[in-house]
């Protein structure tokens, strides 16, 4: 049985915990959840799981894999530490790895300790196809992200467009994936995942729009290369608790965890 340590207990973290406890993540058990202030969760009961704000107590539970759902700072703080403790590290906030120095350190630590960094598909689709296509020349990889107004509140988008008056799809960013991950650290993690699967941060083209005509978060991936061409569009249903997070994030984490013990792995 795979022992799981979870970092963060926000919207995505709660959904991941529920998936594990509900048996949707294969032969896994939730050993511990690491939060900033355990006192806030005194009334939360997770069967057989310890909620703690102590890093020492968290790793004392000896998880086989640590799942991060707590944002870029958590990746910076705990990725290398998890690997050093002999854990695989599953990262949801993939945009943190646009920091090349951090990426290099994490990869070096994974190699040194013979552990893995795992990137679930989360809000995007087609990473398996892009990763396979990257084995041959890839001419172009482009991501276009469109989200409704509610998903852009309290983000950089408010500095670019008046969210109270916008009436038509409006471009708020166009550039490469490294730049987009820095500008939208919580909203464009998909561009980082796509970059790692394909042609890298600098060569992955990204466009981001505020779109008041839609209700769901939409990501469109297009790529062309030796393999042929592909165009994939996904429309993600947002969590009612946080419009920046889709249900599919926890679902993809659960599936990635299930793959660790499943006799059948697809993709």
Protein Blocks (a to p, Z undefined) as FASTA:
>chain_A
ZZdddedjdfklmmmmmmmmnopnojaddfbdcdfblmlmmmpccehiacdfbfklmmmn
opabdcdfebjklmmmmmmmmmmnopacddfklmlmmpmklmmmmmmmmmmnopacdddf
klaghklmmmmmmmpccfbdcddddddfklmgoiaklmmpcfklgcbdcdfbdcdfklmm
mmmmmlmmmmmmmmmmmnojklpccdddddfkbfbdcdddddddfklpcdddddddddfk
bmkbcfklmmmmmmmmmmmmpcbdgZZ
